[in-house]
Amino acid sequence: MSPPSSSVDPRTFKTFAEFYPFYLQEHSNRTCRRLHFIGTSLSLLFLIGLVVTGHIWYLIAAIVSGYGFAWIGHFVFEKNRPASFKRPLFSFRGDWVMWRDMLTGKITF
């Protein structure tokens, strides 16, 4: 049996393939996953707005919505600390892979 996710240091993972199962374990709460999906979707829309208009406020909105929804999911519903604090690039990639997996039905909402 694997140790609880809170005792695992995400910095020990050398590859994203090793990290992603841990990432999914850290997102086992359905509401947390839903909030991630909403935040990531809004970020995507704001980034499109940035490209189309060039207004920097869209970039700020993308960052705030992406992290805001995710952190509410972690602190309020999942009751854990986001892995992005220790493994930001793997976590960022994990957000987008989980978003795609939810969009395609591989992971349930």
C-alpha positions in Angstrom: 0.0 0.0 0.0 1.4 3.4 -0.9 1.8 6.1 1.7 -0.8 8.9 2.0 -0.3 11.5 -0.6 0.5 14.2 2.0 3.6 12.4 3.0 5.0 12.2 -0.5 7.3 15.0 -1.6 6.5 15.8 -5.3 10.1 16.8 -5.8 11.1 13.1 -5.7 9.5 12.5 -9.1 12.0 12.7 -12.0 9.5 12.4 -14.9 6.0 13.7 -15.6 4.9 10.0 -16.1 5.9 9.3 -12.5 4.4 12.5 -11.2 1.0 12.3 -12.9 -0.5 9.4 -10.8 0.5 11.4 -7.7 -1.1 14.5 -9.2 -4.4 12.6 -9.8 -4.3 11.3 -6.3 -4.1 14.8 -5.1 -7.2 15.6 -7.1 -9.4 12.7 -5.9 -12.2 15.1 -4.7 -14.8 15.6 -7.5 -15.5 19.2 -6.5 -11.8 20.0 -6.6 -11.5 18.5 -10.1 -14.5 20.5 -11.2 -13.1 23.7 -9.9 -9.8 22.9 -11.7 -11.7 22.3 -14.9 -13.6 25.6 -14.6 -10.4 27.6 -13.7 -8.4 26.0 -16.5 -11.2 26.6 -19.0 -11.5 30.3 -18.0 -7.8 30.6 -18.2 -7.9 29.3 -21.8 -10.6 31.8 -22.7 -8.7 34.7 -21.2 -5.5 33.7 -23.0 -7.4 33.7 -26.2 -8.6 37.2 -25.3 -5.0 38.2 -24.7 -3.9 37.0 -28.1 -6.9 38.6 -29.9 -6.8 42.0 -28.1 -3.3 42.3 -26.6 -4.7 43.6 -23.4 -2.6 42.6 -20.5 -5.6 42.3 -18.2 -6.5 39.1 -19.9 -3.2 37.6 -18.8 -3.9 38.7 -15.2 -7.4 37.2 -15.4 -6.0 33.9 -16.8 -3.6 33.6 -13.9 -6.1 34.6 -11.2 -8.9 32.3 -12.5 -6.6 29.3 -13.0 -4.9 29.5 -9.6 -7.9 30.9 -7.8 -10.3 28.1 -8.6 -7.6 25.4 -8.1 -6.5 26.7 -4.7 -10.1 26.9 -3.5 -10.5 23.3 -4.6 -7.4 22.2 -2.7 -7.8 24.2 0.5 -11.6 24.0 0.9 -12.5 20.6 -0.6 -9.4 18.4 -1.1 -7.9 19.6 2.2 -4.4 19.5 0.8 -1.6 21.8 -0.4 -1.3 22.2 -4.1 1.7 20.4 -5.6 2.4 23.5 -7.6 4.2 24.9 -4.6 6.9 22.2 -4.9 6.7 21.1 -8.5 5.3 24.0 -10.5 6.0 22.9 -14.1 4.8 19.3 -13.6 1.7 20.7 -11.8 1.0 23.1 -14.6 1.3 20.3 -17.2 -0.8 18.1 -14.9 -3.6 20.7 -14.9 -3.7 20.7 -18.7 -3.5 16.9 -19.0 -6.3 16.4 -16.4 -8.4 19.1 -18.2 -8.0 17.2 -21.5 -8.7 13.8 -19.8 -11.9 15.3 -18.2 -12.9 16.9 -21.6 -12.5 13.5 -23.3 -14.2 11.5 -20.6 -11.2 9.6 -19.4 -11.6 11.2 -15.9 -15.1 11.9 -14.5 -16.3 15.3 -13.6 
